[in-house]
């Protein structure tokens, strides 16, 4: 799982096996350790709502952020032709957090090992920029 944060936007990319795990188990997560201090870990997660939720949600707590998608969103997205889930999550004062959850497509300029779990690139033959 890859995380990109820029301004008020959050972008998550996941591979094939991660999507299969998300559909089956309802949650995937990863983390980054910044220093040897055990408290210097940041965890990010993608979850499927276990309720009849109708909206994408973001939950933030100390050292963790989790994006919760609806079951309907994930079921649709898990189909081969669907590329991403995009949402604007209200954060108060008329502001919103842009959330983009994408399938991680194979890049033509990466080696086989880097592309191993990626989805087939629909633009095979074009140049691809790693993000």
C-alpha positions as protocol buffer text, in pm:
chain_id: "A"
residue {
  index: 1
  type: UNK
  ca { x: 0 y: 0 z: 0 }
}
residue {
  index: 2
  type: UNK
  ca { x: 130 y: 343 z: -89 }
}
residue {
  index: 3
  type: UNK
  ca { x: 29 y: 668 z: 78 }
}
residue {
  index: 4
  type: UNK
  ca { x: 66 y: 1017 z: -64 }
}
residue {
  index: 5
  type: UNK
  ca { x: -25 y: 1329 z: 130 }
}
residue {
  index: 6
  type: UNK
  ca { x: -27 y: 1668 z: -37 }
}
residue {
  index: 7
  type: UNK
  ca { x: -210 y: 1969 z: 102 }
}
residue {
  index: 8
  type: UNK
  ca { x: -565 y: 1864 z: 184 }
}
residue {
  index: 9
  type: UNK
  ca { x: -549 y: 1549 z: -22 }
}
residue {
  index: 10
  type: UNK
  ca { x: -485 y: 1189 z: 67 }
}
residue {
  index: 11
  type: UNK
  ca { x: -407 y: 927 z: -198 }
}
residue {
  index: 12
  type: UNK
  ca { x: -378 y: 555 z: -137 }
}
residue {
  index: 13
  type: UNK
  ca { x: -269 y: 299 z: -397 }
}
residue {
  index: 14
  type: UNK
  ca { x: -300 y: -75 z: -344 }
}
residue {
  index: 15
  type: UNK
  ca { x: -194 y: -386 z: -533 }
}
residue {
  index: 16
  type: UNK
  ca { x: -393 y: -692 z: -636 }
}
residue {
  index: 17
  type: UNK
  ca { x: -330 y: -900 z: -326 }
}
residue {
  index: 18
  type: UNK
  ca { x: -407 y: -604 z: -99 }
}
residue {
  index: 19
  type: UNK
  ca { x: -742 y: -549 z: -273 }
}
residue {
  index: 20
  type: UNK
  ca { x: -823 y: -919 z: -239 }
}
residue {
  index: 21
  type: UNK
  ca { x: -736 y: -901 z: 133 }
}
residue {
  index: 22
  type: UNK
  ca { x: -947 y: -586 z: 177 }
}
residue {
  index: 23
  type: UNK
  ca { x: -1249 y: -751 z: 13 }
}
residue {
  index: 24
  type: UNK
  ca { x: -1204 y: -1069 z: 219 }
}
residue {
  index: 25
  type: UNK
  ca { x: -1098 y: -929 z: 559 }
}
residue {
  index: 26
  type: UNK
  ca { x: -1233 y: -572 z: 555 }
}
residue {
  index: 27
  type: UNK
  ca { x: -905 y: -398 z: 645 }
}
residue {
  index: 28
  type: UNK
  ca { x: -549 y: -350 z: 525 }
}
residue {
  index: 29
  type: UNK
  ca { x: -283 y: -139 z: 690 }
}
residue {
  index: 30
  type: UNK
  ca { x: 79 y: -42 z: 670 }
}
residue {
  index: 31
  type: UNK
  ca { x: 305 y: 176 z: 879 }
}
residue {
  index: 32
  type: UNK
  ca { x: 626 y: 374 z: 873 }
}
residue {
  index: 33
  type: UNK
  ca { x: 877 y: 392 z: 1158 }
}
residue {
  index: 34
  type: UNK
  ca { x: 1053 y: 731 z: 1164 }
}
residue {
  index: 35
  type: UNK
  ca { x: 1306 y: 677 z: 1446 }
}
residue {
  index: 36
  type: UNK
  ca { x: 1402 y: 400 z: 1692 }
}
residue {
  index: 37
  type: UNK
  ca { x: 1148 y: 542 z: 1941 }
}
residue {
  index: 38
  type: UNK
  ca { x: 846 y: 303 z: 1947 }
}
residue {
  index: 39
  type: UNK
  ca { x: 617 y: 608 z: 1950 }
}
residue {
  index: 40
  type: UNK
  ca { x: 757 y: 733 z: 1620 }
}
residue {
  index: 41
  type: UNK
  ca { x: 539 y: 501 z: 1411 }
}
residue {
  index: 42
  type: UNK
  ca { x: 261 y: 623 z: 1181 }
}
residue {
  index: 43
  type: UNK
  ca { x: 0 y: 371 z: 1064 }
}
residue {
  index: 44
  type: UNK
  ca { x: -235 y: 416 z: 770 }
}
residue {
  index: 45
  type: UNK
  ca { x: -526 y: 188 z: 693 }
}
residue {
  index: 46
  type: UNK
  ca { x: -803 y: 123 z: 444 }
}
residue {
  index: 47
  type: UNK
  ca { x: -1122 y: -29 z: 582 }
}
residue {
  index: 48
  type: UNK
  ca { x: -1462 y: -147 z: 465 }
}
residue {
  index: 49
  type: UNK
  ca { x: -1755 y: -21 z: 671 }
}
residue {
  index: 50
  type: UNK
  ca { x: -1937 y: -297 z: 853 }
}
residue {
  index: 51
  type: UNK
  ca { x: -2251 y: -85 z: 868 }
}
residue {
  index: 52
  type: UNK
  ca { x: -2482 y: 41 z: 598 }
}
residue {
  index: 53
  type: UNK
  ca { x: -2270 y: 354 z: 562 }
}
residue {
  index: 54
  type: UNK
  ca { x: -2320 y: 551 z: 243 }
}
residue {
  index: 55
  type: UNK
  ca { x: -2016 y: 779 z: 256 }
}
residue {
  index: 56
  type: UNK
  ca { x: -1639 y: 757 z: 261 }
}
residue {
  index: 57
  type: UNK
  ca { x: -1504 y: 854 z: 602 }
}
residue {
  index: 58
  type: UNK
  ca { x: -1164 y: 941 z: 742 }
}
residue {
  index: 59
  type: UNK
  ca { x: -1071 y: 869 z: 1101 }
}
residue {
  index: 60
  type: UNK
  ca { x: -762 y: 1032 z: 1247 }
}
residue {
  index: 61
  type: UNK
  ca { x: -608 y: 964 z: 1585 }
}
residue {
  index: 62
  type: UNK
  ca { x: -260 y: 1003 z: 1725 }
}
residue {
  index: 63
  type: UNK
  ca { x: -19 y: 824 z: 1489 }
}
residue {
  index: 64
  type: UNK
  ca { x: -294 y: 675 z: 1270 }
}
residue {
  index: 65
  type: UNK
  ca { x: -524 y: 760 z: 983 }
}
residue {
  index: 66
  type: UNK
  ca { x: -787 y: 525 z: 844 }
}
residue {
  index: 67
  type: UNK
  ca { x: -1002 y: 569 z: 534 }
}
residue {
  index: 68
  type: UNK
  ca { x: -1330 y: 381 z: 556 }
}
residue {
  index: 69
  type: UNK
  ca { x: -1509 y: 290 z: 234 }
}
residue {
  index: 70
  type: UNK
  ca { x: -1860 y: 155 z: 198 }
}
residue {
  index: 71
  type: UNK
  ca { x: -1912 y: -210 z: 107 }
}
residue {
  index: 72
  type: UNK
  ca { x: -2085 y: -96 z: -215 }
}
residue {
  index: 73
  type: UNK
  ca { x: -1783 y: 116 z: -315 }
}
residue {
  index: 74
  type: UNK
  ca { x: -1540 y: -171 z: -256 }
}
residue {
  index: 75
  type: UNK
  ca { x: -1755 y: -428 z: -436 }
}
residue {
  index: 76
  type: UNK
  ca { x: -1779 y: -201 z: -742 }
}
residue {
  index: 77
  type: UNK
  ca { x: -1411 y: -105 z: -728 }
}
residue {
  index: 78
  type: UNK
  ca { x: -1295 y: -465 z: -706 }
}
residue {
  index: 79
  type: UNK
  ca { x: -1424 y: -525 z: -1058 }
}
residue {
  index: 80
  type: UNK
  ca { x: -1147 y: -521 z: -1318 }
}
residue {
  index: 81
  type: UNK
  ca { x: -1266 y: -213 z: -1510 }
}
residue {
  index: 82
  type: UNK
  ca { x: -1292 y: 15 z: -1204 }
}
residue {
  index: 83
  type: UNK
  ca { x: -977 y: 218 z: -1136 }
}
residue {
  index: 84
  type: UNK
  ca { x: -1042 y: 439 z: -835 }
}
residue {
  index: 85
  type: UNK
  ca { x: -1269 y: 570 z: -564 }
}
residue {
  index: 86
  type: UNK
  ca { x: -1276 y: 947 z: -525 }
}
residue {
  index: 87
  type: UNK
  ca { x: -1445 y: 1135 z: -242 }
}
residue {
  index: 88
  type: UNK
  ca { x: -1457 y: 1474 z: -73 }
}
residue {
  index: 89
  type: UNK
  ca { x: -1477 y: 1431 z: 303 }
}
residue {
  index: 90
  type: UNK
  ca { x: -1606 y: 1738 z: 490 }
}
residue {
  index: 91
  type: UNK
  ca { x: -1366 y: 1854 z: 765 }
}
residue {
  index: 92
  type: UNK
  ca { x: -1553 y: 2158 z: 893 }
}
residue {
  index: 93
  type: UNK
  ca { x: -1562 y: 2530 z: 818 }
}
residue {
  index: 94
  type: UNK
  ca { x: -1662 y: 2455 z: 458 }
}
residue {
  index: 95
  type: UNK
  ca { x: -1336 y: 2269 z: 394 }
}
residue {
  index: 96
  type: UNK
  ca { x: -1292 y: 1914 z: 272 }
}
residue {
  index: 97
  type: UNK
  ca { x: -1026 y: 1647 z: 244 }
}
residue {
  index: 98
  type: UNK
  ca { x: -985 y: 1505 z: -107 }
}
residue {
  index: 99
  type: UNK
  ca { x: -953 y: 1125 z: -88 }
}
residue {
  index: 100
  type: UNK
  ca { x: -841 y: 913 z: -381 }
}
residue {
  index: 101
  type: UNK
  ca { x: -804 y: 536 z: -351 }
}
residue {
  index: 102
  type: UNK
  ca { x: -656 y: 371 z: -659 }
}
residue {
  index: 103
  type: UNK
  ca { x: -540 y: 41 z: -795 }
}
residue {
  index: 104
  type: UNK
  ca { x: -162 y: 41 z: -832 }
}
residue {
  index: 105
  type: UNK
  ca { x: -95 y: -17 z: -1200 }
}
residue {
  index: 106
  type: UNK
  ca { x: 226 y: -163 z: -1340 }
}
residue {
  index: 107
  type: UNK
  ca { x: 474 y: 98 z: -1453 }
}
residue {
  index: 108
  type: UNK
  ca { x: 670 y: 35 z: -1767 }
}
residue {
  index: 109
  type: UNK
  ca { x: 986 y: 188 z: -1625 }
}
residue {
  index: 110
  type: UNK
  ca { x: 1001 y: -39 z: -1317 }
}
residue {
  index: 111
  type: UNK
  ca { x: 1145 y: -387 z: -1299 }
}
residue {
  index: 112
  type: UNK
  ca { x: 944 y: -707 z: -1271 }
}
residue {
  index: 113
  type: UNK
  ca { x: 985 y: -722 z: -892 }
}
residue {
  index: 114
  type: UNK
  ca { x: 832 y: -373 z: -846 }
}
residue {
  index: 115
  type: UNK
  ca { x: 539 y: -462 z: -1072 }
}
residue {
  index: 116
  type: UNK
  ca { x: 478 y: -808 z: -932 }
}
residue {
  index: 117
  type: UNK
  ca { x: 155 y: -728 z: -745 }
}
residue {
  index: 118
  type: UNK
  ca { x: 42 y: -440 z: -967 }
}
residue {
  index: 119
  type: UNK
  ca { x: -266 y: -435 z: -1186 }
}
residue {
  index: 120
  type: UNK
  ca { x: -212 y: -458 z: -1563 }
}
residue {
  index: 121
  type: UNK
  ca { x: -140 y: -113 z: -1700 }
}
residue {
  index: 122
  type: UNK
  ca { x: -417 y: -5 z: -1940 }
}
residue {
  index: 123
  type: UNK
  ca { x: -166 y: 227 z: -2111 }
}
residue {
  index: 124
  type: UNK
  ca { x: 92 y: -36 z: -2200 }
}
residue {
  index: 125
  type: UNK
  ca { x: 314 y: 116 z: -2464 }
}
residue {
  index: 126
  type: UNK
  ca { x: 302 y: 466 z: -2313 }
}
residue {
  index: 127
  type: UNK
  ca { x: 556 y: 613 z: -2073 }
}
residue {
  index: 128
  type: UNK
  ca { x: 460 y: 581 z: -1709 }
}
residue {
  index: 129
  type: UNK
  ca { x: 577 y: 794 z: -1419 }
}
residue {
  index: 130
  type: UNK
  ca { x: 622 y: 632 z: -1076 }
}
residue {
  index: 131
  type: UNK
  ca { x: 443 y: 820 z: -800 }
}
